[in-house]
Amino acid sequence: MRLLYVELTPGFKRRDVFERIRALYGKLSYENLEVGLLTTGGKEYILEKLGRGSSTLLFSTALEDLLKEFFNGCRSIHVLREDGAVSKPVEDCFISGVHSDPPEELEQVLTALFYSVFKTSLGPTPYLASALIPILYHLRSLEHIFNMFTV
C-alpha cells in the first residue's frame, strides 16, 4: 500500500504535522506500506520517501517525475477528499492532503500520466492526516474478511 501526503502551499507553517506523520510511521511495523511527503521548496518539488531508520529525499522541477517515482506500478489512485464518493478502494495507492484536500491540479497531472483517479472519502468524519496511516492500513488488511462473505 502506498500513501502520499501532499502539501504544495508555499510557506506552509505546520511542520509539526509532518513530524507526527514521520513519528507514527517510524513506530508502526506494517508490512508493505510506503509513505511519502510531497512538498514544494522554491522552484522545485520535494518527495520524501519515509523509511524506518532514515528517509530518502528526491528533488525535481517536474511534479510528474516525482509522482511517477512514488506511484510506480499503480494503475489507479484514490485521492482522499472530504467531498469524494464513499466507496471501497479498488487499489492500494492513495493521496491525502496534509492540512486540506489535495489541489485539483494534482488530479489533472495524474490523469495526464494515464492513472485512473478516484475522488474517495472515508465517510463524513474528518480525520487528522497522521490518523490515515493506521485507518487505511486496517481497512485494507480487513478486506480479505469482507471478501469471504461476498462470494
PyMOL commands that set and color helices and strands:
alter all, ss='L'
color gray80, all
select helices_A, chain A and resi 15-27+63-70+104-112+129-141+143-148
alter helices_A, ss='H'
color red, helices_A
select strands_A, chain A and resi 2-7+34-41+44-49+56-60+76-86+93-97+116-121
alter strands_A, ss='S'
color yellow, strands_A
deselect
rebuild
show_as cartoon
